[in-house]
């Protein structure tokens, strides 16, 4: 989506502060963070597009390790989709800066 102003990412446009080693950028994290999504909601971005619901990646902490695809897919992928949960009780660091996570 888009990164919010409260992140410290030096990437341009997308929040991808640390690429996953061995993963093609197209198969890595591409999205934004909670602040970016919130900004788009407050700006009525989704309403203007006719959306009345959002499905974001699961916000739980995901592994930082690359994994090969399945079947004939021999490419390495990151856990960009959010379904390779490492800790269900922690928020994915790419979605929320540590200073805000600490406040929770």
C-alpha positions in Angstrom: 0.0 0.0 0.0 2.1 2.9 1.2 4.4 3.7 4.1 3.3 6.1 6.7 5.2 9.1 7.9 6.0 7.4 11.2 8.2 4.7 9.6 11.9 5.2 9.2 12.3 3.3 5.9 14.6 4.8 3.4 12.9 3.1 0.5 11.0 5.1 -2.1 7.3 4.5 -2.2 7.1 1.1 -0.7 7.9 0.1 2.9 10.7 -2.4 2.4 13.4 -1.3 4.7 15.3 -4.6 4.7 15.0 -6.8 1.6 15.0 -10.6 2.3 18.4 -12.0 1.3 18.2 -14.3 -1.7 14.7 -13.1 -2.7 13.9 -11.3 -6.0 12.4 -7.9 -5.0 9.2 -8.8 -6.8 8.8 -11.8 -4.4 9.5 -9.8 -1.3 7.6 -7.3 0.9 5.8 -4.7 -1.3 3.2 -3.2 1.0 3.1 -0.4 3.5 2.3 -0.1 7.2 -0.6 0.7 9.5 0.0 4.4 9.3 -0.1 4.3 5.5 -3.3 2.3 5.5 -4.9 4.7 8.1 -3.9 7.7 6.0 -5.6 6.2 2.9 -8.7 5.4 5.0 -8.9 9.0 6.3 -8.4 10.3 2.8 -11.4 8.2 1.6 -9.1 6.6 -0.9 -10.9 3.2 -0.7 -14.4 4.7 -0.6 -13.6 6.7 -3.8 -12.6 3.4 -5.4 -15.9 1.8 -4.3 -14.4 -0.4 -1.6 -16.2 -0.9 1.7 -13.8 -3.5 3.2 -10.1 -4.2 3.3 -8.2 -7.5 3.6 -4.7 -6.9 4.8 -2.0 -9.4 5.4 -2.2 -11.0 8.9 -0.5 -8.6 11.2 1.4 -11.2 13.3 5.2 -11.3 13.4 6.5 -13.3 10.4 9.8 -15.1 9.7 12.5 -13.0 8.0 13.9 -16.1 6.2 13.4 -16.9 2.6 11.7 -20.1 1.5 11.5 -21.8 -1.9 8.1 -22.0 -3.6 6.2 -25.3 -4.0 5.7 -27.6 -6.9 7.4 -26.2 -10.0 8.1 -22.8 -8.4 11.8 -22.8 -7.7 12.0 -19.1 -6.8 12.8 -17.9 -3.3 10.0 -15.9 -1.5 9.8 -13.9 1.6 6.8 -14.1 4.0 5.3 -11.1 2.4 1.8 -12.6 2.5 1.8 -12.8 6.3 1.0 -16.5 6.6 4.4 -17.7 7.9 3.8 -16.6 11.5 6.8 -16.7 13.9 5.0 -15.3 16.9 1.2 -14.8 16.9 1.5 -12.5 20.0 3.7 -9.9 18.3 3.0 -7.4 15.5 5.0 -7.7 12.3 7.7 -5.1 12.5 7.2 -3.9 8.9 3.6 -2.9 9.8 4.4 -0.8 12.9 7.5 0.9 14.2 9.0 -0.5 17.3 8.4 2.6 19.4 4.7 2.2 18.7 4.7 -1.5 19.3 6.3 -1.0 22.6 3.4 1.3 23.7 0.9 -1.6 23.2 
